[in-house]
Amino acid sequence: MALEPKRHKNKVQRLQILETVATAHRHTGTPVRSILKELGLPRASYYRYLKAAEPKKRKPRIKAPPLTPPERCIIRDVALAHPTTGYKRLTWTMQNEELAGVRAYQVLGMLREEELIHRRGAAVPSQNKKPEEPTLPNQVWHIDLMYLWLRNRWWYLVDILDGYSRYLVHWTLNDTMEAEL
């Protein structure tokens, strides 16, 4: 197996390297360090590949006890009282007011069972629309503020542009940025 030095190895190549080293060690009894030296593979890379190939151990999820009938009634009442509120905020509301000590995933599950969960509608398209371009001069002016490094200090350039023609209406170069400017 020929390895190109200082080249990134994809997952398949890394698994082939691990298999090759394990097979060579098993059949010849040669130490892993010597096999890696022959392959031209740094030991750190080999052990990093080995660690990445191990399956990750996950902690089991701790589940809360099932909801009691009074908790279900409280969740239903709070959800009906606040129909536009999301399940996470409902959960926090119930916990803050000490109505029920439930978890968000329990509230979501119960709201789905009872068909009390509502999806938000799409945003109104007009809210996300770019403003119309000006059709005549002096309809829209833009103010730009810029910081400039000149002669070993910061200066503040304030300019006013006409939105239609991009004509520079006015500009000032200031040493401070105060509201009066």
C-alpha positions in Angstrom: 0.0 0.0 0.0 1.6 3.2 -1.1 0.7 6.4 0.8 1.2 9.9 -0.5 2.9 11.9 2.2 1.1 14.9 3.7 -2.1 14.2 1.9 -5.5 14.2 3.5 -7.0 10.6 3.7 -10.7 10.1 3.3 -12.7 7.8 5.6 -12.3 4.8 3.2 -8.5 5.3 3.0 -8.2 5.6 6.7 -10.1 2.3 7.3 -7.9 0.6 4.7 -4.8 1.8 6.5 -6.1 0.5 9.8 -7.0 -2.9 8.2 -3.6 -3.1 6.5 -1.7 -2.4 9.7 -3.8 -4.8 11.7 -3.3 -7.6 9.1 0.4 -7.0 8.8 0.8 -7.0 12.6 -1.2 -10.2 13.0 0.6 -12.1 10.2 4.1 -11.0 10.8 4.2 -10.1 14.5 6.0 -6.9 13.5 5.4 -4.1 15.9 2.9 -1.5 14.8 5.5 1.3 15.1 7.7 -0.5 12.5 4.8 -1.0 10.1 3.9 2.6 10.4 7.5 3.6 9.7 7.5 1.5 6.6 4.2 3.0 5.4 5.5 6.5 6.1 2.5 7.2 8.4 3.0 9.2 11.6 2.0 7.3 14.7 -0.3 10.2 15.8 -2.3 10.0 12.6 -2.6 6.2 13.0 -3.9 6.5 16.5 -6.2 9.4 15.6 -7.7 7.2 12.8 -8.0 4.3 15.3 -9.9 6.5 17.8 -12.2 7.9 15.1 -13.1 4.3 13.9 -14.4 3.3 17.4 -18.1 3.7 17.8 -19.1 6.6 20.1 -20.8 5.7 23.3 -24.0 7.7 23.9 -25.5 8.3 27.3 -29.0 7.0 27.6 -31.7 9.7 27.6 -33.3 10.2 31.0 -37.0 10.1 30.5 -39.4 11.7 32.9 -42.3 9.7 34.3 -45.5 9.7 32.2 -47.8 12.6 32.6 -50.5 12.3 35.2 -54.1 13.2 34.4 -54.0 16.5 36.4 -50.8 17.5 34.5 -52.5 16.7 31.2 -55.5 18.9 32.2 -53.1 21.8 33.2 -51.2 21.6 29.9 -54.5 21.5 27.9 -55.9 24.5 29.8 -52.7 26.6 29.5 -52.4 25.7 25.8 -56.0 26.7 25.1 -55.5 30.0 27.1 -52.4 30.8 25.0 -53.1 29.4 21.5 -50.3 31.2 19.7 -47.6 30.4 22.3 -45.0 27.7 21.4 -44.6 24.5 23.4 -41.2 25.6 25.0 -42.6 28.8 26.3 -45.7 27.0 27.6 -43.4 24.7 29.5 -41.5 27.6 31.1 -44.8 29.3 31.9 -46.1 26.3 33.7 -42.8 25.8 35.6 -42.5 29.5 36.6 -46.0 29.6 37.8 -45.5 26.2 39.5 -48.5 24.7 37.8 -46.8 21.6 36.5 -43.2 20.3 36.6 -43.1 18.9 33.1 -40.5 18.8 30.3 -40.7 20.4 26.9 -40.8 17.2 25.0 -43.7 16.0 27.1 -45.7 19.2 26.4 -44.9 18.8 22.7 -46.0 15.2 22.7 -49.3 15.9 24.5 -50.1 18.9 22.3 -49.6 16.7 19.2 -51.8 14.0 20.6 -54.5 16.6 21.4 -54.0 18.4 18.1 -53.4 21.7 19.9 -50.1 22.5 18.3 -50.3 25.1 15.5 -47.6 25.8 12.9 -46.7 29.4 12.2 -47.8 30.7 8.9 -45.3 31.9 6.4 -44.0 35.5 6.7 -45.9 38.0 4.7 -44.0 38.5 1.5 -44.3 42.3 1.6 -42.3 42.5 4.8 -39.2 41.0 3.2 -39.4 43.0 0.0 -36.6 45.3 -1.1 -37.8 49.0 -1.3 -38.6 50.3 -4.8 -35.8 52.1 -6.6 -36.3 55.9 -6.8 -37.5 57.1 -10.2 -36.5 60.8 -9.9 -33.6 62.7 -8.3 -34.1 63.9 -4.7 -36.7 61.2 -3.9 -34.3 59.2 -1.6 -31.1 60.2 0.0 -28.6 57.8 1.6 -26.3 58.7 4.5 -23.0 56.8 4.7 -20.7 56.8 7.7 -17.1 55.5 7.2 -14.0 55.3 9.4 -10.8 56.3 7.6 -7.2 56.0 8.9 -5.4 59.1 7.7 -2.2 60.6 9.0 -1.9 58.3 12.0 -5.4 58.7 13.4 -9.0 57.9 12.7 -11.3 60.3 10.9 -15.0 60.0 10.3 -16.4 60.6 6.8 -20.1 61.4 6.6 -21.6 61.7 3.1 -25.0 62.1 1.6 -25.8 60.4 -1.8 -28.8 60.8 -4.0 -30.4 57.4 -4.4 -31.4 57.9 -8.0 -28.3 59.4 -9.6 -25.7 58.5 -6.9 -24.7 62.1 -6.9 -22.6 63.2 -3.9 -24.9 65.8 -2.3 -22.6 66.7 0.7 -19.7 65.3 2.7 -17.7 66.2 5.8 -14.6 64.7 7.3 -14.7 64.9 11.1 -12.3 64.1 13.9 -15.1 63.1 16.3 -18.4 61.3 15.8 -21.0 63.4 17.8 -24.7 63.7 17.4 -24.5 67.3 16.2 -22.7 66.3 13.1 
